[in-house]
Amino acid sequence: MTQQVTPELIRSWVATALTALGEARAEIDALNVFPVPDGDTGTNMYLTMEAAAAGVEDADTELAAMPEEPDAVRAVELLSKAITHSALMGARGNSGVILSQILRGLLQVAPEASAGRAVTQGLMRATELAYEAVGEPTEGTMLTVIRYAAEGAERSDSDDLATVVVSAAESASVALEKTPSMLKVLEEAGVVDSGGRGIVVILDALAEVVTGVKKAKPLEKARVPLPNQSQSQGRYSGPKYEVMYLINMADEAAPALRAELGTQGDSLVFVGGEGLWNVHVHVDDPGAAIESGMAVGDPFRLKITWLADVPSEEEPEEKAAQKRGIIGVAHGPGIVALFEESGVLPVLAAPRTAPSTGEILAAITSEVVAEVIILPSDKNVRSSAEAAAVEAKKQGLRVAVVQTDSVVESLAAIAVHDPGLRFDDDVMGMSRAAGSMHYGAVTVSSKEAITTAGKCKPGDILGVVSGDILEIGDSVSGVAEATLERLLAIGGELVTIVTGADAAATDVTAVENALLRQYPGIEVVVYEGGQPFWPMIFGVE
């Protein structure tokens, strides 16, 4: 049983709390009573604690690189700073942002104080920061639970660490059971506050680490909101968007920005310090909320979420169902422009580099929609797109990946996209269109190799059909014509040509003329894609 606030205690607490939140995540999510996408409290708190755990790893890397091993006080300072910074940077949702401040307060450990007193002071500071973070503090929430915890620690009036943390955890549990009597919406739904439940889990984890005794899980049926109460019957009527961003700005500019955002919407949570701040607010005009930040600092990691995925009284159900976005991976500036003209959000792929899961996920979450369709445009991007879709679904979005192995398949899918259809029907139609597109391309060999068409050497022109090299030659136009002949062997009415950065106009014209001579009546469409390494990409429908 430790009596010191040590680096080992902090590491163990963060790891234990992360595991406990992971185990309780579904239960906490189920306690939510508001039908909006930022209502996944358990998930948001878990992801925020996961970011804090990453801070532990960062601090340990820094500690290991030091020429001399630092003393315990210095190690605690480094760990605390890294954890609070990472939690602030990685905070998710309203509950996650508040949690980042609770962690910040708890880890403001006074080295000169006894372990018990240090934790008591940390809980009191955590309470102050949590209440300060919220534009309009409401009792019966996680704020009440952390306040009760601090008061319980103070009542223990002890230097003993175990006595303090057990008293704090028990007081938090008492507060949690009282939350329905403090907040009518919880009483009507028959549940306790979800954020408050998360705080109890975190404090129980601290008590477990300090005492070595794990709190027994009560054998009771999980509480979920009752189905026909006023809060769950109807329709979300608050501000339409959740806006979150980090912002680098002078601390003296924070009060003015906080006041300005308070006039624009509700659910304001505004935290930070030392030049870095985290903003969370629900508004009807997300652009104004972002512009307010730009006026005083440098916002980044912007995230806008459409909250009204449940139809409001002013918004018919069929109209709400049409809020759908498309994301397409683009390999050249011309394709980017083409996607944008079609209403598709492009993710630009660097030469020879597939976009990461994080880049695709950032694009998904930047879309102010509840439904997203992803077009990879390359078989090598598929896995990243599918991984991003999995993560986005955890955030409450509906996401599907249409398997497109080339830009021409993506263009075919875009051509039949119909936002008026049900989501699944739209995805199916786009998938069929992509699958019916036969694609090929012309590229230049970069090394000697054995292919289906024989041996090639650097500089040879290669003709590719559905990913297989079937033509080798010494001219772009000649190989292009032979490749198209293969694609049109089974018929076709429309040929799409996407030209690359290295495509010569004379070659493109020669291929066009050859097609029109050999296949009278065929339609040829040429787009300037600007992609590197591939002078021409073909699609035949």
N, C-alpha and C positions, 0 to 999 in steps of 0.2 A: 504494500500500500504506500504509494509515493506521497511525500509531503512537500515536494518541490515542483515548481513549474519549470520543467526541463524540456529540451528539444525533443527527447524521446516521448514525453507525455503529449506534446503538441502533435507530433507525427502520428502517434497511435490514435489520438482522438479524431483527427481528420480522417484517417483510414477507416476507423470503426464507424464514424458518423456516415461516411459515404456508403459503406456496406449496408448500414441500417436503413438509410434513405432508399437505397436500391430495393431492399426487401419490402419497404412500406410504400413505394412509389404508387403502385396501382391502387392501394387502399386510399392514399391521400388524394389521388386524382378523382376517385369515385366520390369523395366528399364535396366536390365543387357543386355549387348551387346556381352558378351563372352560366348560361349557354353561349359563351364566347370563347374564341380560340386561345386566349391567354389564360384560360381557366385551368390549365393542367398544372396545378400547384405542385404536386409531388414530383412531376417530371422537371419542372423549372427549378425547384429547390435541389433536386439531385444533380442536374447539370451544373448548377452554380457551385455546389460542393465539389463536383468533379473538377471544375476549374481551380478551386482552392487546392485540391490534391495535386494538380499539375504545378501549382506554386511551390508546394513542398519539394517536388522533384527539382525545380529550378534552383531553389535555395540550397539543396543538398549538393547540386553540381557546383554552385559558387563556393560553398564551404570546402568541398573536396579540392578545389583549385587553389586554395589559400596556401601560401608557403608554410605557415605555422597554424596548428589547430587552434581555433578561437575558443575562448572560455564559454561557459554555458550561457552567460548573459548575452554575449555578442551573438551566439548561435540562435538564441530565442528571438533576438531583435531581427535578425536576417530572415528567419522563418516567418515571423509575424508579418513583416513588410511584404514578403513575396506572396504569402497567402492572401492578404487583404487586397493587394494589387491584382492578383489573378482572379479573385472572386469578383472584384469590381469590373474587370475587363470581360469576364465570362458570364456575368449575371444574366439570367433569363427571366423575363416576365416581371410583373409587379412583386411577386413573392421573392424571386431571386435577387432583385435589387435590394429589397429590405434585408434579406439574409446577408448580403454582402456587408451591409452596415453593422449588423449584429456581430458578425465575425470580426469586423474591424474594431468594434468596441471591446469585445471579449479579449482580443489579443493585444490590447494596449496594457500590457502587464507592467506593473511597477516593480523593478528589480529589488528595490529596497524593502518592499512589503513582504510579509509572510505569504505563503502560497494561498492560504484561505482568504486573507485580506485582498490579495491581488485578484483572485477570481471574483470576489464580491464587488470590488471596484470595476472590474471588467464588465460584469453584468449590468451594473448601474450605468456605465458609459454606453454599453450596447443599447440599453433602453432609450437613453437620450438621443442617440444617433438614429435609431429606428423611428422614433416619433418625429424627429426633425426631417426625416427623409420624405414623409408623406405630406402632401398638400393639405389634406383634411383628415387628420387621424380619426379612426373609428374604433370604439371599444367593441370587444367581442371578436377580435381578430388576433393575428399573431403578435400585434403590438401589446395587447393585454397579457398574453401568455409570457412574453419576455419580461414584462414589467413585474408580474407576479413572481417570476423566477428571481429577479433581482431583489425584490422585497423579502422573499424567503431566505435568500443568502444573507441579507442584512440582519434579519431576525435571529439567525443562528448565532450571530455575534461571536464568531469563532475564528481562530487562526488555523484550525485543522481543516485541511483541504477536503477530506472525505465528508466531514460534517457539512461543509458549505455546499458542495456540489449535490449531495443527496437532498439537502433541504431545498435547493434551487429546483432540482428535477421534480420533486414531489409537489412543490408549489405550482410549477408549470402545469402538471397534470390536473391539479385542482382548478386552475384557471381555465384549462381546456374544457372541462366538464361544465363550467359556468357560461361558456360562450353563447349557447343557445338562448339563455335568459337575457343576454345583453344585446343580441342582434335578432330582430324579428324574422328576417329571412331564414336564419338558421333554425329558429324555433319552428317555423312553418314546415321546413323541410325535414325536421327531425334528425339533424346532424350537428356535429361540432365543427368548428372552423378548420378548414383544411390546412391553412398556413400555420395555425396554432399547433395542429397535430405534428407538423414537420418540426417545429421547434422542440416539442416534447421528445421526439425521436432523437434529435441532436443532443439534447441535454441528458437524456438517458444514456446515450453513447459515452458522454463525458463521465458520468457516474460509474459506468461499467469499467472504463479504463482506470479510473482512480481507485475504485474499491475492488476490482476484480470480480464483481458479482453482476451477472447479466440479469436485467429485469425480466421476469417471466411474462410471456405474452398472454393476455387474457383470452380465455376460451369463449369468445362471443362472436355472434354473427356480425360481419362487417356492416357498418352503417352507410347507407347510400341515401341520397335525397329521395323523399317520397314523390311518386310520379304525378299526382294531380293537384299539387299545391300551386298557389299563385305564381311563384317564382319560376316554375317549370312549365306552366301552361303556355305561356304565350310567347311573346316575341320581344326580342332585344330592341330597345328603343333609345339606347345611349349613343354617344359619339360613334361614328362609323369606323374609325381607324385607331389602331394602336401604333404609336410612333416610339421607337427606341433608338438612341444613338449615344455613342461616346463623344466627348468633345474636349479638346484641348483649349483652355481659356484661362485667363487670369482669375484668381479666386475672388477678387473684388467685383468681377462682373457677374458672379453667380446669383446674388440676390435679385438683380434686375431681370435676368433671364428666367429665374424661378417665378417671379411675380408675373412676367409676361405670359409664360406658358399656363399659369394658373387661370388667366382670363380666357384662354383659348379652348380649354376642355376640362376634363376631370381625371380622376385616378392618377394624379401627378405624383411621381416618386422621383426625387432629385437628390443625388448623393455624389460625394467625391471630395476632392481637396487636393492641394499641392499641384494645381494645374490640370488635373484630369477629373472629369465629371461624367456621371452616367445619368441619362435622362430617359424617363418613361412617362408617357402621357397618352390619354385617349382624346382624340379630337375629330372634328368633321373636316378640317382643312390641314392635311399633313404637310403640304407645301409651306404653309405659314409657320408651322412648328419648326420645320427645318431652317427656314429663312431666318427665324428669330435667333437660332443658334449660330448661323453663319454671320450674323451681324456682330457677334461678340467673340467668336472663336472659330475653331476648325473642327466641325463635326465629322465623324467617320464611323464605320460599321453601322450605317443607317439600316434600319429594318422597319418596314411598314407592313402591318398585318390588317387585312379586312376583318373587322369584328362582326359585321352583320351577316354572317353566313346563315343565321336563322332569320327568315324573312320578317321584316318589320311590318307594322300596320300600313305604312306608306308604300311598301314595296311588295308587289305581288310575288307569289312563290315562283311562278314561271320565270319572272325576270331575275330573281335572285339566283336561280339555277344557272344563269348564263355567265356568271362571273368566273371566267376561265381564261387562263393564260397559256401561251406556248413559248417554250424555250428551245432554241436551236443552236447547236455547236457550229460555228463558222470558221473556215480555214483561210479566209481572205477578205480584204476590205470590201470587195464587190459583193460578196455573199452577205456580209454584215448589212450593207445597204439594202440588198434584196430582201433580207429577213425583216428589217425595220419597216420597209414599205408594205410588207404583208402583215404587219402587226405582231411580229415574232420578236421576242427579246433575244438578241444574239449573245453567245458566249464565245469570244474569240480564242481560237486555239493557236498557240505559238508554233512555229515551224518544228516539225518532228516531235512535238510534245503534246500529249493529250491533256485537256484541262483536268484539274484535280477534282476530287469529290467536294472539297471545300468551295471551290470556285463555282461549281454547278449548284451547290446548296445555297450559296450566297445569292445567286441569280433567282433561285426558286423563292427564297424568303423575301426578296426585294419586290416581287410581284404582289400587287394589292388585290389578290384573288384568293379564293378558297380551293380552286382546282387548277392543277398545272399538268401540262403534257410536255414531255421532254423528247426532243429529236436529237440523238447523238451524232448523226451524219458520218459515223465512222465506227466500225466494229470494235476498234481499240478503245473507244470511249464508253462503250456499253456498260462495263462493270462500274466505272465511276458514276455514271448516270443512275444506275440502279441503286448503288450505295447511297447516293444523295437523296434519292426518292425515299429510301427506308428512313433516313434521318428526318426528312421533311414530314413524313407521315406521323412520326412521333410528336411533331409540333402541331398536329391537328389538321394538316393540309391533306387534300386528296390528290395524289400524284400518280401518273402512269408514264412508263417509258415505251414509246413506239420504236421498235427496233429498225432503225435506218442505218445502213452501212455506207451510205454515200450521200452527198449533198443533193443529188438528183432524186433520191428516194425521199429525202426530207421535203423537197419542193413538191413532190407528188402528194405527200401527206398534207402539206399546207393547203394545197389546191382544193381538197375536199373537206377541210375543216369546217364544221358547222356548229357554232356556239349555241344554236337553238336546240340541238339534240341533247338527250341525256348524256352524261359524261361517258358511260360505258359504250354507248352507241357511237359517239364521236370518236373515241379511241379505236373502236373496231373498224370504223370506216377509214380512218387514217392508216391503220395497219394494213388493211386490204390494199389501199392505193399504193403504199410503199412496197408491199410484197409483189404487186403486179408490174412494178418497174424493173426492167432489165438494165443493168448498168455496166459500164466499162470505162476505160480511161487510157491515156497515153502518158508515159513517164520516161525518164532517162535512167539507165542503169548506173549505179554508183560503184559496183564492184563485179568481179567475175563470179558467175554462179551457174549451176545447172538448173534449168527450168523445164516446164512441160513442153515448151517449144524448142528446147535445145539449150546449148551453152551460150551464155551472153558474156560480154566483156564491158568494162567501164565505157560509158559514152554511147552504148547502143540504145536505140529507141525501142521501148517495150510496149506492147499492147496487152492490156489487162481486161479480163471479163470475169465479173463476179469474184474478184480477188485472185484469179489464177492467170499467170502469164502465158498467153497463147500466141503472141506475135513478137518477132524480133526483126528489126530493120534498121535502116540508116537515115530515114527521113520521117519527120513528124507526120506530114500529110499522108504519106504512103501507109504507115502503120495505122494511122487513124482510120483511113478508108477500109483497110483489111479488118480492123476491129469492129467497125460498124457493120460490115458485111456479116460477120458472125452474129452480132446482136439482132440483125434484121432477118436472119435466116428463118426464123419462126414467125415472121410478120411484124408489123408495127405501123402506126399511123402518125405518130408524133415523135420527133427526135429532139431532145434537149441537149445543147452543148454549153458547158460552163468552161469558159476559157481561163487559163492560169496566167500568172505574172510573166511567164516566159513564152507565152503563145505569140507567134508571129501572125500579123494580120493576113499575110499572103497564104499561110497554111490554113487558117480558118476559112478563108474565101474558097480555097481549093477544095476543101472537104465539103463545104456547103454546096458548091456547084456539082461535085461528083454525086452527092446524094440526090439532088434534084434531077440529074440526068438519068441515074440508074433506077430511081424509084419515083416515077411520075405521080404527082398527087400527094406525096408525103409532105407533112408540115415540119419545118425546121425552125426552132427557136434558139437564139444564141444569147447567153448572159455573160457579162464580164465578171468573173469571180475573183480574179487576182490571187488565187491560191498558189503557193510555191510548189515546186517539184512536179506538178502535174499540169502540163500545158493544156490538156483538154480532158474533161470528164463528160461522159455521155450517158444519157438516159433514153430508153426506148419504151414507149407505151403502145 
